[in-house]
Structure formats: structure tokens, C-alpha cells
């Protein structure tokens, strides 16, 4: 649960009235701990079944609060009789797993990084004009990064390893020292 005053749940950015009829400003979240203590404003941790979770990796929670993980691999959907579930064209319905979705996103990102420089390739094809080495080097680096990202994704043996691909490395002070493995693209030129 969030901040509470008695049985009343307080919403950040919203004014509220306490048990004595005093109207409190919508800025009450900015007040210090002593103010909150004076007006009996307390934080209640949500029960496990209501705790927030990362929707990129989990479908939701079971009634006991246990997280329901998304599948790393693609799932061929079946009906209640375990027969393949088919779409309107007669094709197997497949729910993409986290790995397939992440690889597709990596390919989309690579394409968006390469596309501003595609005209150099077209110009070379049509007019035999050389592609600048900085452009060729960058395009090669994007393709290499995409391949490395795909390898990392495919190499994740379980959900924890897959989730670790999204962690940004930090130094002892908590400052980022690079990109997360899933987002380790070369600097733009």
C-alpha cells in the first residue's frame, strides 16, 4: 500500500483532509518526515500479491504473490484438447518468447542505426562513389554489435541471466560505466 493516514490512502499530488477536518496541500509529499509523523502519515508496504513487478519479464502474480515469469522461448499455443491452435489462415498460433522479442528489437534498432547511412551504399552502387571509411566502420560496428547482442540473448540460460542483460554496469559509486549488454551499440558518427 502507499502512504496512508488512518484507513485513508493518500494519493501523491492530491490534497487530502485529515481526521480533524484540516485540508492538506497537494504538495504534502514534499514535506519532511517530521511533518508526516505529526499528521500520522505512514507508508505501508503492499502485500506480496500487490507488489510492483517488471512487466517486461513477468505476466503478473499468482494469488499467493508468486511472480508468473514470461517464457524465454516461443510457445506453440494449443486448445483445451491439446490440439494446435490455428489462426484464420490455418497457421499455428505462436506466442513469442522473451528471446525472440529481444532479438527482433535488436534487429529493429540496428536497422534504425544503419538507415541514415544507406544512401551512401546506394550512391556507391549507382555512381561508384566511395563510401567514407567512417561510415563503413560505423556500419560494420552496428552489425557486429547486433550479432553480439543476439549471441548474448541466445546464451541466456534462464530468466535471471536474461534479465541481467538489461543491467547497466556501474562503478563502486553507482555511476554507469557503460551500456547494458542488451543495449551495447556503438556511438553515433
JOLINCOR-V597958 format. One line per field, one symbol per residue. phi: phi as a letter, one per 30 degrees, with the letter a starting at -180 (. if undefined). Layout:
BEGIN
phi->???
END
This chain:
BEGIN
phi->.ddbbicddcceibdbcddciddcddcedddddddddechcbccdddedcddbdddcbdlbdddjddcddddcdbddbddcidedcddcicedbcddedddddddddddeddddedcdddddddddchdddedddddddddddddddddddddddddadddddddcdddbddcideclcdedbccdddc
END
